[in-house]
Amino acid sequence: MQAEMWRLYRHLVFGGVVIVVCCYVVMEFTQIRFGASKAEQLLCVDAEFSSALLLSGVSQKLPDSQFNWTLTSKELPPISSIPSLITDKTWLKFPDSSYQLTFGEPDAPMLIGRAAQGNQLFQLESLVKFFLQTDQISYQDKIDLIEGMPCLVMKKISTGASDSVTGVALVHGAYSEYGFVWQDKFADEPVYLSVAYSDSLSLTLVVVLVVGVGITIMLLLIWRELVSLDFKRKTFESITRQIARGRSGLPKGIPDSSGTLKELAYSFDSMSSHIQRLLKVQREMINAISHELRTPIARLRFGLEVMKDEVDDDVAKTIEALEGDVEELNTLVDEVLTYGKLEGGSLALNFKELCIAQLVDNILQHNHLLLQHLNVEVHIDENDLVLADEHHLSRALQNLILNASKYANSKIVITFSQDEERWQLDIEDDGPGIAFEDRDKVFIPFQRLDNSRTRASGGYGLGLAIVQRIAFWHGGAVLIDASESGGAKFSLIWSRNQHQKTLS
């Protein structure tokens, strides 16, 4: 995972650098764009005042203007038509960033002005004062001309001024605006003239947008890496579950660009394969030993049977005891082989409909000598048909019943119940019971408990382990609880759905 974490940190660093660089670039670009826009607005004001002075005949040369003007018509237009000429002026911007303005018809312009590139020194104040203080244009004509200038804003104010035309600066937060207060002798109150800036997008908003976009891109990159890591985590969990269930070999197409996940998965797979080999060798060895023990057991049984006819009664009793030990050893071998087959999954279960009442009755009759000292209560309803493997279910029930008979004081209770999803058989006794912390131990093969359920009661510690494996292959489990009579209660539960899928 080190490569994935490094890639995640790399995205964080890269995203932060990208945001800083983008903010710097955008701010520089925005400032240049805003500066160019303001320069164009100032050029527009220069052109409007200059054209008003030239077309009205007040002046023929304007050295303070940024433009080089050329009058193409000797006849000047009336003042009343100049506002429309100013409004309908035509702008041209050339590749060398120079500007050209034409007033009048495009085919026969009356005035042409051209501004060179790179001159950022504006002398608007002299042009404005020249226009506003001239006596050749009446006050009303000046107002009409100013109202016809699109690049100029005029509004009445209540603040007085010491001079007829006074330059003022207005501050709006981080921005400032330069204008003129005009107090004409023919006007009752002064007016404020300023440049009409058309840029509505603030620099702060642009920076916020750039930062927001940068953070969004960085979060998307991080989210992509986190989703990829989570997908790899889920894949690895799935692989480990498959290995835990005993699957050998890895699925193809493990998503891991750096190889870390594949290496870890292959290590798990190698470990799982090694454990499976060890278990297989152990299982094969136990089965082989169990099979090989059958021959000497048979010889011992045959030899003891022959010896009984040739010895006196005292020795015959000893031989009978030895025959019991041999039979006990033979039973142990059978249980070891049975458990090995169940554990290895090599048994072929044959599911069919069974009558539980009949199955339990056969077990009780077959073991009546072992159960004759106990009161056995059976509670099974009429609808007692189940789906199970008859041989192995019978083996499991017999083990549970005989296990209860070893520890019961006076009675055993067998109860059958069912619902829409499962069947359940409960076997209870009134013996000493099993401590809560020891209930999981009874299913461990050859495990003995340090209480009244000891070797003196008989058995080898395989009976309940066999019951658990049979329940597992029936899609169920064996649960242990306390009985109402004070002893232990074993519940054999198996699923209806498991059988239906198996039978189909």
C-alpha positions as CSV (number, residue, x, y, z in Angstrom):
1,M,0.0,0.0,0.0
2,Q,3.0,2.3,0.2
3,A,2.9,3.1,-3.5
4,E,-0.8,4.0,-3.2
5,M,-0.3,6.2,-0.2
6,W,2.7,7.9,-2.0
7,R,0.5,8.5,-5.0
8,L,-2.2,10.0,-2.8
9,Y,0.3,12.4,-1.1
10,R,1.6,13.2,-4.6
11,H,-1.8,14.2,-5.7
12,L,-2.2,16.5,-2.6
13,V,1.1,18.2,-3.3
14,F,0.5,18.4,-7.0
15,G,-3.0,19.7,-6.5
16,G,-1.7,22.4,-4.1
17,V,1.0,23.5,-6.5
18,V,-1.5,23.5,-9.4
19,I,-3.9,25.7,-7.4
20,V,-1.2,28.2,-6.5
21,V,0.1,28.4,-10.1
22,C,-3.4,28.7,-11.6
23,C,-4.3,31.4,-9.1
24,Y,-1.1,33.3,-10.0
25,V,-1.7,32.9,-13.8
26,V,-5.3,33.8,-13.6
27,M,-4.7,36.8,-11.4
28,E,-2.0,38.0,-13.8
29,F,-4.2,37.4,-16.8
30,T,-7.2,39.1,-15.1
31,Q,-5.1,42.1,-14.1
32,I,-3.8,42.5,-17.6
33,R,-7.3,42.0,-19.0
34,F,-8.7,44.5,-16.5
35,G,-5.9,47.0,-17.3
36,A,-6.5,46.6,-21.0
37,S,-10.2,47.1,-20.5
38,K,-9.7,50.2,-18.4
39,A,-7.2,51.6,-21.0
40,E,-9.9,51.1,-23.7
41,Q,-12.5,52.8,-21.6
42,L,-10.1,55.8,-21.1
43,L,-9.4,55.8,-24.8
44,C,-13.1,55.9,-25.5
45,V,-13.6,58.9,-23.2
46,D,-10.6,60.6,-24.8
47,A,-12.1,59.9,-28.3
48,E,-15.6,61.2,-27.2
49,F,-14.4,64.5,-25.8
50,S,-11.9,65.0,-28.6
51,S,-14.5,64.3,-31.3
52,A,-17.0,66.7,-29.6
53,L,-14.4,69.4,-29.6
54,L,-13.3,68.8,-33.2
55,L,-16.8,68.3,-34.8
56,S,-18.2,71.3,-33.0
57,G,-15.3,73.5,-34.3
58,V,-14.0,74.5,-30.9
59,S,-10.5,73.3,-31.8
60,Q,-8.8,71.9,-34.8
61,K,-5.8,70.4,-33.0
62,L,-5.7,68.5,-29.7
63,P,-2.2,67.7,-28.5
64,D,-3.4,66.2,-25.2
65,S,-5.4,63.5,-27.0
66,Q,-4.1,60.0,-27.5
67,F,-5.4,60.0,-31.1
68,N,-4.1,61.6,-34.3
69,W,-7.2,63.1,-35.8
70,T,-8.0,63.8,-39.4
71,L,-11.1,65.8,-40.5
72,T,-12.1,64.5,-43.9
73,S,-15.0,67.0,-44.3
74,K,-14.7,70.7,-44.5
75,E,-18.3,71.3,-43.5
76,L,-18.9,70.6,-39.8
77,P,-22.2,69.0,-38.7
78,P,-24.7,70.8,-36.5
79,I,-24.2,70.4,-32.8
80,S,-27.5,68.6,-32.5
81,S,-26.3,65.7,-34.7
82,I,-22.9,65.3,-33.0
83,P,-24.3,63.1,-30.1
84,S,-25.6,60.5,-32.6
85,L,-22.2,60.6,-34.5
86,I,-20.4,59.9,-31.1
87,T,-22.8,57.1,-30.3
88,D,-22.5,55.4,-33.7
89,K,-18.7,55.6,-33.9
90,T,-16.9,52.6,-35.3
91,W,-14.0,50.9,-33.4
92,L,-11.2,49.0,-35.1
93,K,-8.4,47.2,-33.3
94,F,-5.4,46.2,-35.5
95,P,-3.1,43.3,-34.9
96,D,-0.4,45.6,-33.5
97,S,-2.9,46.6,-30.8
98,S,-3.4,50.1,-32.3
99,Y,-6.9,51.5,-32.6
100,Q,-8.8,53.5,-35.2
101,L,-12.1,55.4,-34.7
102,T,-14.3,56.7,-37.5
103,F,-17.3,59.0,-37.1
104,G,-20.0,59.2,-39.7
105,E,-20.8,56.9,-42.6
106,P,-18.2,54.1,-43.1
107,D,-17.9,55.0,-46.8
108,A,-17.6,58.7,-46.2
109,P,-16.4,59.3,-42.6
110,M,-16.3,62.8,-41.3
111,L,-13.6,62.3,-38.6
112,I,-10.9,59.6,-38.3
113,G,-8.7,59.1,-35.3
114,R,-5.8,56.6,-34.8
115,A,-4.1,55.8,-31.5
116,A,-0.7,54.1,-31.4
117,Q,0.2,51.2,-29.2
118,G,1.7,51.4,-25.8
119,N,1.0,55.0,-24.8
120,Q,-0.5,54.7,-21.3
121,L,-0.2,58.4,-20.4
122,F,-3.7,59.9,-20.6
123,Q,-4.4,63.6,-20.2
124,L,-8.1,63.5,-19.8
125,E,-8.2,66.3,-17.3
126,S,-7.1,68.9,-19.8
127,L,-9.5,67.6,-22.5
128,V,-12.4,67.6,-20.0
129,K,-11.6,71.1,-18.7
130,F,-11.2,72.4,-22.3
131,F,-14.6,71.0,-23.3
132,L,-16.5,72.0,-20.1
133,Q,-15.0,75.5,-19.8
134,T,-15.3,76.5,-23.5
135,D,-17.8,79.3,-24.2
136,Q,-18.4,78.3,-27.8
137,I,-20.8,75.5,-26.7
138,S,-23.8,76.3,-24.6
139,Y,-24.5,74.6,-21.3
140,Q,-27.4,72.6,-22.7
141,D,-25.5,71.5,-25.7
142,K,-22.7,70.3,-23.4
143,I,-25.3,68.3,-21.4
144,D,-26.7,66.8,-24.6
145,L,-23.2,65.9,-25.9
146,I,-22.2,64.3,-22.5
147,E,-25.5,62.3,-22.5
148,G,-24.6,61.0,-25.9
149,M,-21.2,59.7,-24.8
150,P,-21.6,55.9,-24.0
151,C,-18.2,55.8,-22.2
152,L,-19.1,58.5,-19.8
153,V,-21.5,58.5,-16.8
154,M,-23.1,61.7,-15.5
155,K,-25.1,62.1,-12.4
156,K,-26.1,65.0,-10.2
157,I,-24.5,65.4,-6.7
158,S,-25.0,67.7,-3.8
159,T,-21.3,68.2,-3.0
160,G,-19.8,71.6,-3.9
161,A,-16.5,72.3,-5.5
162,S,-13.9,75.1,-5.3
163,D,-13.4,75.2,-9.0
164,S,-15.8,74.8,-11.9
165,V,-14.1,71.5,-12.9
166,T,-12.5,69.6,-10.1
167,G,-10.8,66.2,-10.3
168,V,-11.9,63.8,-7.6
169,A,-11.3,60.1,-6.6
170,L,-13.9,57.7,-5.2
171,V,-12.7,54.6,-3.3
172,H,-14.9,51.5,-3.3
173,G,-13.2,48.9,-1.2
174,A,-10.1,47.7,-3.1
175,Y,-11.1,49.6,-6.2
176,S,-10.9,53.3,-6.9
177,E,-12.7,55.5,-9.5
178,Y,-11.4,58.8,-10.9
179,G,-13.9,61.4,-12.1
180,F,-14.7,65.2,-12.3
181,V,-17.1,67.4,-10.4
182,W,-18.4,70.1,-12.8
183,Q,-20.1,73.2,-11.3
184,D,-21.2,75.4,-14.3
185,K,-22.2,78.9,-13.6
186,F,-25.6,78.3,-15.4
187,A,-26.4,75.2,-13.3
188,D,-28.1,75.1,-9.9
189,E,-26.2,72.1,-8.7
190,P,-23.0,70.3,-9.7
191,V,-22.7,67.0,-11.7
192,Y,-20.3,64.2,-11.4
193,L,-18.6,62.8,-14.5
194,S,-16.8,59.4,-14.5
195,V,-15.7,56.6,-16.8
196,A,-18.4,53.9,-17.4
197,Y,-16.6,50.6,-16.8
198,S,-18.3,47.7,-18.4
199,D,-16.5,44.9,-16.5
200,S,-18.9,43.4,-14.0
201,L,-16.7,40.5,-12.9
202,S,-14.6,41.4,-9.9
203,L,-11.0,40.2,-9.4
204,T,-11.9,38.7,-6.1
205,L,-14.7,36.6,-7.7
206,V,-12.3,35.4,-10.3
207,V,-9.7,34.3,-7.7
208,V,-12.4,32.5,-5.7
209,L,-13.6,30.7,-8.8
210,V,-10.1,29.6,-9.7
211,V,-9.4,28.4,-6.1
212,G,-12.7,26.5,-6.1
213,V,-12.1,24.8,-9.4
214,G,-8.5,23.9,-8.3
215,I,-9.8,22.4,-5.0
216,T,-12.5,20.5,-6.8
217,I,-10.0,19.0,-9.2
218,M,-7.7,18.0,-6.3
219,L,-10.6,16.5,-4.4
220,L,-11.6,14.5,-7.5
221,L,-8.1,13.1,-7.8
222,I,-8.0,12.2,-4.1
223,W,-11.5,10.7,-4.4
224,R,-10.4,8.6,-7.4
225,E,-7.5,7.3,-5.4
226,L,-9.6,6.5,-2.4
227,V,-12.2,4.7,-4.5
228,S,-9.4,2.7,-6.1
229,L,-8.0,1.8,-2.7
230,D,-11.4,0.8,-1.4
231,F,-12.0,-1.4,-4.5
232,K,-8.6,-3.0,-3.9
233,R,-9.5,-3.5,-0.3
234,K,-12.8,-5.2,-1.2
235,T,-11.0,-7.4,-3.8
236,F,-8.4,-8.4,-1.2
237,E,-11.1,-9.2,1.3
238,S,-12.9,-11.4,-1.2
239,I,-9.7,-13.2,-2.1
240,T,-8.9,-13.8,1.6
241,R,-12.4,-15.2,2.2
242,Q,-12.0,-17.5,-0.8
243,I,-8.7,-18.7,0.5
244,A,-10.2,-19.2,4.0
245,R,-12.9,-21.3,2.4
246,G,-10.2,-23.5,1.0
247,R,-9.9,-22.2,-2.6
248,S,-6.5,-22.9,-4.1
249,G,-5.2,-20.5,-6.7
250,L,-5.9,-16.8,-7.3
251,P,-8.6,-15.3,-9.6
252,K,-7.3,-13.6,-12.8
253,G,-7.2,-9.9,-13.3
254,I,-6.4,-8.7,-9.7
255,P,-6.6,-4.9,-9.9
256,D,-3.2,-3.7,-8.6
257,S,-1.0,-1.4,-10.7
258,S,1.9,-1.4,-8.2
259,G,1.9,-5.2,-7.6
260,T,1.6,-4.9,-3.8
261,L,-1.8,-6.4,-3.6
262,K,-0.9,-9.2,-5.9
263,E,2.3,-10.0,-3.9
264,L,0.2,-10.1,-0.7
265,A,-2.5,-12.2,-2.3
266,Y,0.1,-14.7,-3.6
267,S,1.6,-14.9,-0.2
268,F,-1.7,-15.8,1.3
269,D,-2.4,-18.2,-1.5
270,S,1.0,-19.9,-0.9
271,M,0.3,-20.1,2.8
272,S,-3.2,-21.5,2.2
273,S,-1.8,-24.1,-0.3
274,H,0.9,-25.1,2.2
275,I,-1.7,-25.5,5.0
276,Q,-3.9,-27.6,2.7
277,R,-1.0,-29.8,1.8
278,L,-0.3,-30.3,5.5
279,L,-3.9,-31.1,6.3
280,K,-4.1,-33.5,3.4
281,V,-1.0,-35.3,4.5
282,Q,-2.3,-35.5,8.0
283,R,-5.7,-36.7,6.9
284,E,-4.2,-39.3,4.6
285,M,-1.9,-40.5,7.4
286,I,-4.8,-40.8,9.9
287,N,-6.9,-42.6,7.3
288,A,-4.1,-44.9,6.4
289,I,-3.3,-45.7,10.0
290,S,-7.0,-46.3,10.7
291,H,-7.3,-48.7,7.8
292,E,-4.1,-50.5,8.7
293,L,-5.3,-51.0,12.3
294,R,-8.3,-53.0,11.1
295,T,-6.1,-55.9,10.2
296,P,-4.4,-56.4,13.6
297,I,-7.7,-55.7,15.3
298,A,-9.3,-58.5,13.3
299,R,-6.4,-60.8,14.2
300,L,-6.7,-60.0,17.8
301,R,-10.4,-60.6,17.8
302,F,-9.9,-63.9,16.0
303,G,-7.1,-65.0,18.3
304,L,-9.1,-64.1,21.5
305,E,-12.1,-66.0,20.1
306,V,-9.8,-69.1,19.6
307,M,-8.2,-68.8,23.0
308,K,-11.6,-68.8,24.8
309,D,-12.1,-72.5,24.0
310,E,-8.7,-73.5,25.4
311,V,-8.6,-71.8,28.8
312,D,-10.5,-72.1,32.1
313,D,-13.2,-69.8,33.3
314,D,-11.0,-67.4,35.1
315,V,-8.9,-66.7,32.1
316,A,-12.0,-66.6,29.9
317,K,-13.3,-63.6,31.8
318,T,-10.0,-61.8,31.1
319,I,-10.3,-62.7,27.5
320,E,-13.8,-61.3,27.4
321,A,-12.5,-58.0,28.9
322,L,-9.8,-57.9,26.2
323,E,-12.5,-58.5,23.5
324,G,-14.3,-55.5,24.9
325,D,-11.1,-53.4,24.6
326,V,-10.6,-54.6,21.0
327,E,-14.2,-53.7,20.2
328,E,-13.7,-50.3,21.7
329,L,-10.6,-49.9,19.6
330,N,-12.5,-50.9,16.5
331,T,-15.2,-48.4,17.3
332,L,-12.6,-45.7,17.6
333,V,-11.2,-46.6,14.2
334,D,-14.7,-46.3,12.7
335,E,-15.3,-42.9,14.2
336,V,-11.9,-41.6,13.0
337,L,-12.6,-42.8,9.5
338,T,-16.1,-41.3,9.6
339,Y,-14.9,-37.9,10.9
340,G,-12.1,-37.9,8.3
341,K,-14.6,-38.4,5.5
342,L,-16.9,-35.7,6.8
343,E,-14.0,-33.2,7.4
344,G,-12.6,-33.9,3.9
345,G,-16.0,-33.6,2.2
346,S,-15.6,-36.9,0.4
347,L,-19.0,-38.2,1.4
348,A,-21.8,-38.3,-1.1
349,L,-25.0,-37.3,0.8
350,N,-28.3,-38.7,-0.5
351,F,-31.1,-36.3,0.6
352,K,-34.6,-37.7,0.7
353,E,-37.8,-37.4,2.7
354,L,-37.6,-38.9,6.2
355,C,-40.0,-39.5,9.1
356,I,-38.3,-38.1,12.1
357,A,-40.6,-40.0,14.5
358,Q,-39.7,-43.3,12.9
359,L,-36.0,-42.4,12.8
360,V,-35.9,-41.5,16.5
361,D,-37.9,-44.7,17.4
362,N,-35.5,-46.9,15.5
363,I,-32.6,-45.4,17.4
364,L,-34.3,-45.8,20.8
365,Q,-35.1,-49.5,20.0
366,H,-31.6,-50.2,18.8
367,N,-30.1,-48.8,22.0
368,H,-32.8,-49.8,24.5
369,L,-30.2,-51.6,26.7
370,L,-28.3,-48.4,27.2
371,L,-31.4,-46.3,27.7
372,Q,-33.5,-48.7,29.9
373,H,-32.5,-46.9,33.2
374,L,-33.8,-43.6,31.8
375,N,-37.2,-42.1,31.1
376,V,-37.1,-41.0,27.5
377,E,-39.8,-38.4,26.5
378,V,-40.4,-37.8,22.8
379,H,-42.3,-34.8,21.5
380,I,-42.8,-34.9,17.8
381,D,-45.8,-33.5,15.9
382,E,-47.7,-35.2,13.1
383,N,-46.0,-33.2,10.3
384,D,-42.5,-34.7,10.9
385,L,-41.3,-35.2,7.3
386,V,-37.9,-33.7,6.6
387,L,-35.2,-33.7,3.9
388,A,-31.9,-35.2,5.0
389,D,-29.4,-38.0,4.4
390,E,-30.9,-40.9,6.4
391,H,-27.7,-42.7,7.3
392,H,-25.8,-39.6,8.5
393,L,-28.7,-37.9,10.2
394,S,-29.4,-41.2,12.1
395,R,-25.7,-41.3,13.1
396,A,-25.9,-37.7,14.4
397,L,-29.1,-38.3,16.4
398,Q,-27.7,-41.5,17.8
399,N,-24.5,-39.7,19.0
400,L,-26.6,-36.9,20.6
401,I,-29.0,-39.4,22.3
402,L,-26.2,-41.6,23.6
403,N,-24.2,-38.6,24.7
404,A,-27.2,-37.4,26.7
405,S,-27.7,-40.9,28.2
406,K,-24.1,-40.9,29.6
407,Y,-24.8,-37.8,31.7
408,A,-28.5,-37.9,32.4
409,N,-29.7,-38.7,35.9
410,S,-33.2,-39.9,35.2
411,K,-34.6,-38.6,31.9
412,I,-34.0,-37.5,28.4
413,V,-36.4,-35.2,26.4
414,I,-36.4,-35.3,22.6
415,T,-38.3,-32.4,20.9
416,F,-38.9,-31.7,17.2
417,S,-39.9,-28.3,15.9
418,Q,-39.9,-26.6,12.5
419,D,-40.7,-23.3,10.7
420,E,-40.6,-22.0,7.1
421,E,-36.8,-22.0,7.0
422,R,-35.5,-24.8,9.1
423,W,-36.0,-28.0,11.1
424,Q,-34.8,-28.5,14.7
425,L,-34.3,-31.4,17.0
426,D,-33.6,-30.7,20.7
427,I,-32.1,-33.4,23.0
428,E,-32.1,-32.5,26.7
429,D,-30.9,-34.3,29.8
430,D,-31.1,-33.6,33.5
431,G,-27.4,-34.2,34.2
432,P,-24.7,-31.8,35.4
433,G,-24.8,-29.6,32.2
434,I,-21.9,-27.9,30.4
435,A,-20.4,-24.6,31.6
436,F,-20.8,-21.7,29.2
437,E,-17.1,-21.3,28.6
438,D,-16.7,-25.0,27.8
439,R,-19.5,-25.3,25.2
440,D,-17.3,-24.7,22.2
441,K,-14.7,-27.2,23.4
442,V,-17.0,-30.2,23.2
443,F,-16.9,-30.1,19.4
444,I,-13.1,-30.2,19.2
445,P,-12.0,-33.8,18.2
446,F,-10.5,-35.7,21.2
447,Q,-11.2,-32.8,23.5
448,R,-12.0,-33.8,27.1
449,L,-13.6,-31.5,29.7
450,D,-12.3,-31.3,33.2
451,N,-15.6,-31.9,35.0
452,S,-18.1,-34.8,35.4
453,R,-18.0,-35.4,31.6
454,T,-14.7,-37.2,31.7
455,R,-13.1,-40.3,30.4
456,A,-15.0,-42.3,33.0
457,S,-18.2,-41.7,31.1
458,G,-16.8,-43.4,28.0
459,G,-16.3,-42.0,24.4
460,Y,-13.3,-40.6,22.6
461,G,-14.3,-37.0,22.0
462,L,-15.3,-37.6,18.4
463,G,-19.0,-38.1,18.7
464,L,-20.0,-34.5,18.9
465,A,-17.4,-33.5,16.4
466,I,-19.0,-35.9,13.9
467,V,-22.4,-34.4,14.8
468,Q,-21.2,-30.9,14.0
469,R,-19.7,-32.0,10.6
470,I,-23.0,-33.8,9.7
471,A,-25.0,-30.6,10.6
472,F,-22.6,-28.6,8.5
473,W,-23.1,-30.8,5.4
474,H,-26.8,-30.5,5.9
475,G,-26.5,-26.7,5.9
476,G,-27.1,-26.3,9.6
477,A,-25.4,-26.2,13.0
478,V,-25.4,-27.7,16.5
479,L,-26.1,-25.3,19.4
480,I,-25.6,-25.9,23.1
481,D,-27.8,-24.4,25.8
482,A,-28.9,-25.1,29.3
483,S,-31.9,-27.4,29.8
484,E,-34.9,-26.5,31.9
485,S,-34.2,-29.6,34.0
486,G,-30.7,-28.4,34.8
487,G,-28.6,-30.4,32.3
488,A,-27.4,-29.7,28.8
489,K,-29.6,-29.1,25.7
490,F,-28.2,-29.9,22.2
491,S,-30.1,-28.4,19.3
492,L,-29.5,-29.9,15.8
493,I,-30.7,-27.4,13.2
494,W,-30.6,-27.7,9.4
495,S,-32.0,-25.6,6.6
496,R,-34.9,-26.3,4.3
497,N,-33.5,-24.1,1.5
498,Q,-30.1,-25.9,1.5
499,H,-31.8,-29.2,0.8
500,Q,-34.1,-27.8,-1.9
501,K,-31.1,-26.4,-3.8
502,T,-29.2,-29.6,-3.4
503,L,-32.0,-31.8,-4.5
504,S,-32.7,-29.6,-7.5
